[in-house]
Amino acid sequence: MKRLLILIVVLFAGCAETDQLIDGIADQPSWKEIRDEVNSSGTITDAQAVVLSENKLPMLYLDGLTSITDKQAEILSKFENIYLNGLISITDKQAELLCKQLANEVQGRTIGLDSLTSINDKQSEFFSRVKILYLNGLTSITDEQLEFLSQVEHLSLKGLTSITDKQAEILSRNSKLELNGLPSITDKQAEILSKVRYLELNGLPSITDMQAETLSKVQAELTLNGLTLITDKQAESLGQVEHLSLKGLTSITDMQAEILSRNGSLELNSLPSITDKQAEILSKVRYLQLNGLTSVTDKQVKTLSKVKSLHLNALTSITDEQTESLSYLELLELNGLTSITDEQLKILSEVEILSLGGLTSIANNQAEILSKVRYLQLNGLTSVSDEQAKSLSKVEDLTISEALQPLIDKYKKP
């Protein structure tokens, strides 16, 4: 497009003006430069909004933006997923524009407005049209507003520190609900909220045995990352949840490990260590996160390799024997590694989904080895050579830093 514009300028502009016009077009900032400028200044012009909207981006983060006009809201409404978490206020018209349904909408809108401290009933009605909504700046909300917001599939209200039983009943209609600001809930509220399929209550420092039994009715996923310890009885109840996150636990007994191994997915990211017996028990879990472990034995790794998915992001090094064991996994995260040998990479390239986000640089031959991985995450790389980019472009699904993505795209085959 830019080349076409330059050609038009050459054909129709006066010779004396041509060079100046071409320079103006060539100097037009990219959408990334505009985004960064907006986030830095806190303001956006209509022209900048237009440039951003013309790029087919899956989502846009303008969290530094503190205010917008109605016209800018209309322009930015072209994004199906937009995060405006710096806005401290919004008009009814802007809420309506940002929430209107798009003709080509695929998965439903996602909107982030975490700096709003209050909303009115009309805005709540508009917000009910989106699929995913983040309003984590709200510290209070009315029943009428919740009636509208209960129509949102995924609702995040992490700023609320208390809710009534009636509000809990309304919120139980949401499919996914984040209430991580609640420091406590009643037994009745636990019973009501257990109807939510995906429930986050990370602000709870403790729960009763009755609440654990009630919350075990959550059908899909329960997140209780504020708990630092649980009883065996609570473990017995929570072991019935398909996907359970207890990232705050710093220790578990063998009995608790045995019970929790019934979960299909388990997150225990604050455990600093586990025993060989616990490793054997936890290997029954299909999807396991142990991101608190700073070291593991070869025996433990061999045992844990029985799971399908394993996260060991606190490890800063692994042995060749451990690498061999880990190669049998479907998904592996080792984002704590800052270096790795060629031989280890050759072995790990057998893993279908591999994350090595701690690597800041790789050699040319390592890039070629990694090109065999189907799904690869290398977010930590600060630079890549053309040869490395050519190799990495062969990866079916590569996650890399935004700055390096254009170089990868340069070598991707259409």
C-alpha positions in Angstrom: 0.0 0.0 0.0 2.8 2.4 0.9 4.6 1.7 -2.4 1.3 2.4 -4.3 0.9 5.7 -2.5 4.5 6.7 -3.4 3.9 5.8 -7.0 0.8 8.0 -7.1 2.8 10.8 -5.7 5.5 10.4 -8.3 3.0 10.4 -11.1 0.8 13.3 -10.1 2.8 15.6 -7.8 5.0 18.3 -9.0 8.7 17.4 -9.2 9.7 20.0 -6.7 7.3 18.6 -4.1 7.7 14.9 -4.8 10.7 14.2 -2.5 9.1 16.0 0.3 5.8 14.1 0.0 7.5 10.7 -0.3 9.5 11.5 2.9 6.2 12.3 4.7 4.7 9.0 3.7 7.8 7.0 4.5 8.0 8.7 7.9 4.4 7.8 8.9 4.7 6.0 12.2 3.8 2.3 12.4 0.8 1.1 14.5 3.3 -0.1 17.2 4.9 3.3 17.4 1.4 4.9 17.7 0.3 2.5 20.4 3.5 3.1 22.4 3.1 6.9 22.0 -0.5 6.8 23.1 0.3 4.6 26.1 3.1 7.0 27.0 1.2 10.3 26.6 -2.2 9.1 27.8 -3.9 10.8 24.9 -4.9 9.8 21.3 -5.8 11.7 18.2 -8.6 10.7 15.8 -5.9 10.1 13.1 -4.0 7.8 15.4 -7.1 5.9 16.3 -7.8 5.4 12.6 -4.4 4.0 11.8 -4.7 1.6 14.7 -8.2 0.5 13.6 -7.0 -0.2 10.0 -4.5 -2.9 11.2 -6.1 -6.3 11.5 -4.9 -7.0 15.1 -6.6 -9.7 17.2 -6.5 -7.4 20.2 -5.3 -3.9 21.3 -3.8 -2.8 24.6 -4.1 1.0 25.3 -3.8 0.8 29.0 -2.0 4.1 29.2 -4.9 6.0 27.6 -6.8 8.0 30.2 -9.6 9.6 28.1 -11.3 9.3 24.7 -13.9 11.1 22.7 -17.1 9.6 21.4 -15.6 9.6 17.9 -12.5 7.8 19.1 -14.6 5.2 20.8 -16.5 4.6 17.6 -13.2 4.2 15.7 -11.7 1.9 18.3 -14.9 -0.2 18.4 -13.7 -2.0 15.3 -11.5 -4.1 17.7 -13.1 -7.3 18.9 -10.8 -7.4 21.9 -9.7 -4.1 23.4 -8.1 -3.2 26.7 -8.6 0.4 27.9 -7.6 -0.1 31.5 -6.4 3.5 31.9 -9.7 5.1 31.3 -11.0 6.7 34.6 -14.4 7.6 33.2 -16.6 6.7 30.2 -19.8 8.2 28.8 -23.0 6.2 28.1 -22.4 6.9 24.4 -18.8 5.6 24.6 -20.0 2.5 26.4 -22.6 1.8 23.7 -20.1 2.3 20.9 -17.4 0.0 22.4 -19.9 -2.7 23.1 -21.8 -2.8 19.8 -21.7 -6.1 18.0 -19.5 -6.3 14.9 -20.7 -7.8 11.6 -17.6 -10.0 11.5 -17.5 -10.8 15.2 -16.1 -14.3 15.7 -15.8 -15.2 19.4 -17.5 -12.2 21.1 -16.1 -9.0 22.5 -13.5 -8.7 25.2 -13.3 -5.3 27.0 -11.0 -4.3 29.8 -11.9 -1.1 31.8 -10.1 -1.7 35.1 -9.7 1.9 36.1 -13.4 2.7 36.2 -14.4 3.0 39.8 -18.1 3.3 39.1 -20.6 2.7 36.3 -24.3 3.5 35.9 -27.3 1.3 35.1 -27.3 2.3 31.4 -23.6 1.5 31.0 -24.2 -1.9 32.7 -26.9 -2.6 30.1 -24.4 -1.9 27.3 -21.7 -4.0 29.0 -24.0 -7.0 29.1 -23.5 -7.4 25.3 -19.9 -8.4 25.5 -18.5 -11.9 26.1 -15.6 -11.1 28.5 -15.6 -8.0 30.7 -12.9 -6.7 33.2 -14.2 -4.1 35.7 -11.7 -4.7 38.4 -11.7 -1.1 39.6 -15.3 -1.3 40.9 -15.4 -1.5 44.7 -19.2 -1.6 44.9 -22.1 -2.4 42.6 -25.8 -2.4 42.7 -28.1 -5.4 42.3 -29.6 -3.7 39.2 -26.2 -3.4 37.6 -25.4 -7.0 38.4 -28.6 -8.2 36.7 -27.2 -6.8 33.4 -23.6 -8.0 34.0 -24.8 -11.5 34.8 -25.4 -11.9 31.1 -21.6 -11.6 30.4 -20.0 -15.0 30.0 -16.7 -14.1 31.7 -16.9 -11.4 34.3 -14.0 -10.1 36.5 -14.8 -7.9 39.5 -11.7 -8.3 41.6 -12.2 -4.9 43.3 -15.3 -6.0 45.2 -14.5 -6.8 48.9 -18.0 -7.9 49.8 -21.2 -9.1 48.2 -24.7 -9.8 49.5 -26.3 -13.2 49.3 -28.6 -11.8 46.6 -25.7 -10.5 44.6 -24.0 -13.9 44.9 -27.2 -15.4 43.5 -27.2 -13.1 40.5 -23.5 -13.6 39.8 -23.9 -17.4 39.9 -25.4 -17.1 36.4 -22.0 -16.1 34.9 -20.1 -19.0 33.4 -16.7 -17.7 34.6 -16.4 -15.3 37.5 -13.4 -13.6 39.2 -14.0 -12.3 42.7 -10.5 -12.2 44.0 -11.0 -9.2 46.3 -13.3 -11.0 48.6 -11.5 -11.7 51.9 -14.2 -14.1 53.1 -17.5 -15.6 52.1 -20.4 -17.2 54.1 -21.3 -20.9 53.8 -24.5 -19.8 52.0 -22.5 -17.7 49.5 -20.2 -20.7 48.9 -23.2 -22.8 48.1 -24.6 -20.2 45.7 -21.3 -19.5 43.9 -20.6 -23.2 43.4 -23.0 -23.0 40.5 -20.4 -21.0 38.5 -18.4 -23.3 36.1 -15.1 -21.4 36.4 -14.7 -19.6 39.8 -11.8 -17.6 41.1 -11.7 -16.7 44.9 -8.0 -16.0 45.3 -8.6 -13.5 48.1 -9.7 -16.1 50.6 -6.9 -16.9 53.1 -8.8 -19.8 54.5 -12.0 -21.8 54.1 -14.1 -24.0 56.3 -14.5 -27.7 55.7 -18.1 -27.0 54.9 -17.1 -24.4 52.3 -14.6 -26.8 50.7 -17.3 -29.4 50.4 -19.7 -27.0 48.8 -17.1 -25.4 46.4 -16.2 -28.9 45.2 -19.4 -28.8 43.2 -17.8 -26.3 40.8 -18.0 -28.2 37.5 -15.0 -27.0 35.5 -12.3 -25.0 37.4 -11.8 -23.7 40.9 -9.0 -21.2 41.8 -8.2 -20.7 45.5 -4.6 -19.3 45.3 -4.9 -17.4 48.6 -5.0 -20.6 50.7 -1.6 -21.4 52.3 -2.7 -24.7 53.9 -5.6 -27.1 53.8 -6.8 -29.9 56.0 -7.1 -33.5 54.8 -10.8 -33.2 54.9 -10.7 -30.1 52.7 -8.4 -31.9 50.3 -10.9 -34.8 50.1 -13.6 -32.3 49.0 -11.4 -30.3 46.6 -10.1 -33.4 45.0 -13.4 -33.7 43.2 -12.8 -30.6 41.1 -11.6 -31.3 37.6 -9.3 -28.3 37.4 -7.9 -27.0 40.8 -5.5 -24.2 41.5 -3.9 -24.0 44.9 -0.8 -21.9 44.1 -0.5 -20.6 47.6 0.1 -24.0 49.3 3.7 -24.2 50.6 3.5 -27.8 51.8 1.3 -30.8 51.5 1.2 -34.2 53.2 1.4 -37.5 51.3 -2.2 -38.1 52.2 -3.2 -34.7 50.6 -1.1 -35.4 47.6 -2.9 -38.7 47.1 -6.3 -37.1 47.4 -5.4 -34.2 45.1 -4.0 -36.5 42.4 -7.6 -37.3 41.5 -7.8 -33.8 39.9 -7.4 -33.7 36.1 -5.5 -30.5 36.4 -3.6 -29.3 39.5 -1.5 -26.2 40.2 0.8 -26.3 43.2 3.2 -23.5 42.3 4.4 -22.6 45.8 5.7 -26.0 46.9 9.5 -25.5 47.3 10.2 -29.2 47.2 8.5 -32.6 47.0 9.5 -36.1 48.1 10.0 -39.0 45.7 6.8 -40.5 47.1 4.8 -37.3 46.4 6.3 -37.2 42.9 5.0 -40.7 42.3 1.6 -39.8 43.6 1.3 -36.5 41.6 2.3 -38.2 38.4 -1.3 -39.4 38.2 -2.4 -35.9 37.4 -2.8 -35.2 33.7 -1.9 -31.5 33.8 0.5 -30.5 36.6 2.1 -27.2 37.6 5.0 -27.2 40.1 6.6 -23.9 39.4 7.9 -23.5 42.9 10.4 -26.4 42.6 13.9 -25.0 42.3 15.5 -28.4 42.0 14.4 -31.9 41.3 16.2 -35.3 41.2 16.5 -37.4 38.1 14.3 -39.9 39.7 11.5 -37.4 40.4 11.7 -36.1 36.8 11.4 -39.6 35.5 8.4 -40.2 37.6 6.7 -36.9 36.8 7.2 -37.5 33.0 4.1 -39.8 33.2 1.9 -36.7 33.2 0.8 -35.1 29.9 1.6 -31.5 30.7 4.2 -30.3 33.2 5.3 -26.8 34.3 8.7 -26.5 36.1 9.4 -22.9 35.5 11.6 -22.4 38.6 14.3 -24.8 37.5 17.4 -22.9 36.2 19.1 -26.0 35.0 18.4 -29.6 34.0 20.6 -32.7 33.5 20.8 -34.7 30.3 19.0 -37.6 32.0 16.2 -35.3 33.1 15.9 -34.0 29.5 15.5 -37.5 28.2 12.6 -38.1 30.6 10.9 -34.8 29.8 10.9 -35.5 26.1 7.9 -37.8 26.5 5.6 -35.0 27.6 3.0 -33.4 25.3 3.5 -30.0 26.9 6.5 -28.8 28.8 7.3 -25.4 30.3 10.9 -24.7 31.5 10.9 -20.9 31.4 13.5 -20.6 34.2 16.3 -22.0 32.0 18.7 -19.3 30.7 20.9 -21.7 28.8 20.6 -25.1 27.3 22.9 -27.4 25.4 22.5 -28.5 21.8 22.0 -32.1 22.9 19.3 -31.2 25.3 17.5 -29.2 22.7 17.6 -32.1 20.3 15.9 -34.3 22.8 13.3 -31.7 23.9 12.4 -30.9 20.3 10.3 -34.1 20.5 7.9 -32.3 22.8 4.9 -31.0 20.9 4.3 -27.9 23.0 7.5 -26.4 24.4 8.1 -23.2 26.3 11.6 -21.9 26.9 10.8 -18.3 27.7 14.0 -17.7 29.8 16.4 -18.0 26.9 17.6 -14.6 25.8 19.7 -15.9 22.9 20.2 -19.0 20.9 22.8 -20.2 18.3 22.0 -20.7 14.7 22.1 -24.5 15.0 19.8 -24.3 18.0 17.2 -22.4 16.0 17.3 -25.1 13.4 16.8 -27.7 16.0 13.9 -25.8 17.5 12.2 -25.5 14.1 11.0 -29.1 14.5 8.8 -28.1 17.5 5.2 -27.7 16.6 4.2 -25.1 19.2 7.1 -23.1 20.6 7.4 -20.2 23.0 10.6 -18.1 23.0 9.4 -14.8 24.5 12.7 -14.1 26.1 14.8 -13.8 23.0 16.1 -10.2 22.6 17.5 -10.7 19.1 17.6 -13.2 16.2 19.8 -13.3 13.1 18.3 -13.7 9.7 19.4 -17.3 9.6 17.7 -18.0 13.0 14.6 -16.2 11.8 14.5 -18.4 8.7 14.7 -21.5 10.8 12.1 -20.4 13.4 9.7 -19.4 10.6 9.2 -23.1 10.1 7.6 -23.5 13.5 3.8 -24.0 13.0 2.9 -21.9 16.0 5.7 -19.6 17.4 5.3 -17.1 20.3 8.1 -14.6 20.3 8.5 -10.9 21.3 6.6 -8.4 19.3 9.8 -6.7 18.2 11.1 -9.9 16.6 7.9 -11.0 15.0 8.4 -9.0 11.7 11.7 -10.7 11.0 10.1 -14.1 11.5 7.2 -13.1 9.2 9.7 -12.1 6.5 10.6 -15.8 6.0 7.2 -17.4 6.6 5.9 -19.2 3.6 2.4 -18.1 2.5 
